[in-house]
Amino acid sequence: MINLLPLEKINEIKKEFKLKEILSFLSLTLFLLLIFFIFLFSFLYFLNYQIEKNNNEISKREADFKNTIEIQNKIKSFNNLLEKVNNFREKRFLISDFFEDFFTIFPQNDIYLKTINLQKKEDKNNLLILVQMTGVAKDRETIYFFRNTLKEKDNYQEVYFSPDSWFKANFPDFSLNFQAIKK
């Protein structure tokens, strides 16, 4: 192709062409920068959303953790209280427990009690009840049988009948002392 245009016109067209190229390049660059800024803004918004979401989750978990710690502390204090109650209960020797055990071996139709005296005592970390009783038995054999029954039991110690208890053959008055140990 033969160019018949004057050189000035050709330079002017080239300038216009270069200007159009530069303008298109600048508009493309501006468009890409705009898209990049939109992407950065969206990414920043997404990061802020994630940070806020994580902060809310952390706050919720911290509250749950505090509640868990409070519950654990309440459970520990309750367990300590139960342990104290249990220790207190173990250190006590209930008279009702003594009577429940004693009257299972007591010959009810053959011996009648006049007096019974109970006294609690602690000896070498053992809980004791010192028992003194007086009564009337049907005969000497009943007292003898009752004495042997008391001596056979592990939780009754130092069983002692006064010598007066053995004098009368029928309806003897007796006096008895022994120690009952908590099982």
Residue pairs with C-beta under 8 A, 6 or more apart in sequence:
3 10
5 13
91 127
92 127
93 120
93 127
93 128
93 129
93 180
93 182
95 118
95 129
97 182
98 118
98 129
98 131
98 180
101 155
101 180
102 180
105 149
105 150
105 153
106 146
107 142
107 145
107 146
110 137
110 138
110 139
110 142
111 135
111 136
111 137
111 138
111 142
111 143
111 146
112 135
112 136
112 137
113 133
113 134
113 135
114 133
114 134
114 135
114 136
114 173
115 132
115 133
115 134
115 135
116 131
116 132
116 133
117 131
117 132
117 133
118 129
118 130
118 131
119 129
119 130
119 132
120 127
120 128
120 129
120 130
121 127
121 128
121 129
121 130
121 179
122 128
126 181
126 182
127 181
127 182
128 179
128 180
128 181
128 182
129 179
129 180
130 177
130 179
131 176
131 177
131 178
131 179
131 180
132 175
132 176
132 177
133 175
133 176
134 173
134 174
134 175
134 176
135 173
135 174
135 176
136 171
136 172
136 173
136 174
137 143
137 146
137 171
137 172
137 174
138 170
138 171
139 169
139 170
139 171
139 172
140 166
140 168
140 169
140 172
143 161
143 165
143 166
143 172
143 174
147 159
147 161
150 156
150 159
150 178
151 159
154 181
154 183
155 180
155 181
155 182
155 183
156 178
156 179
156 180
156 181
157 178
157 179
157 181
158 177
158 178
158 179
159 176
159 177
159 178
160 176
160 177
160 178
161 174
161 175
161 176
162 174
162 175
162 176
164 173
164 174
164 175
165 172
165 173
165 174
165 175
165 176
166 172
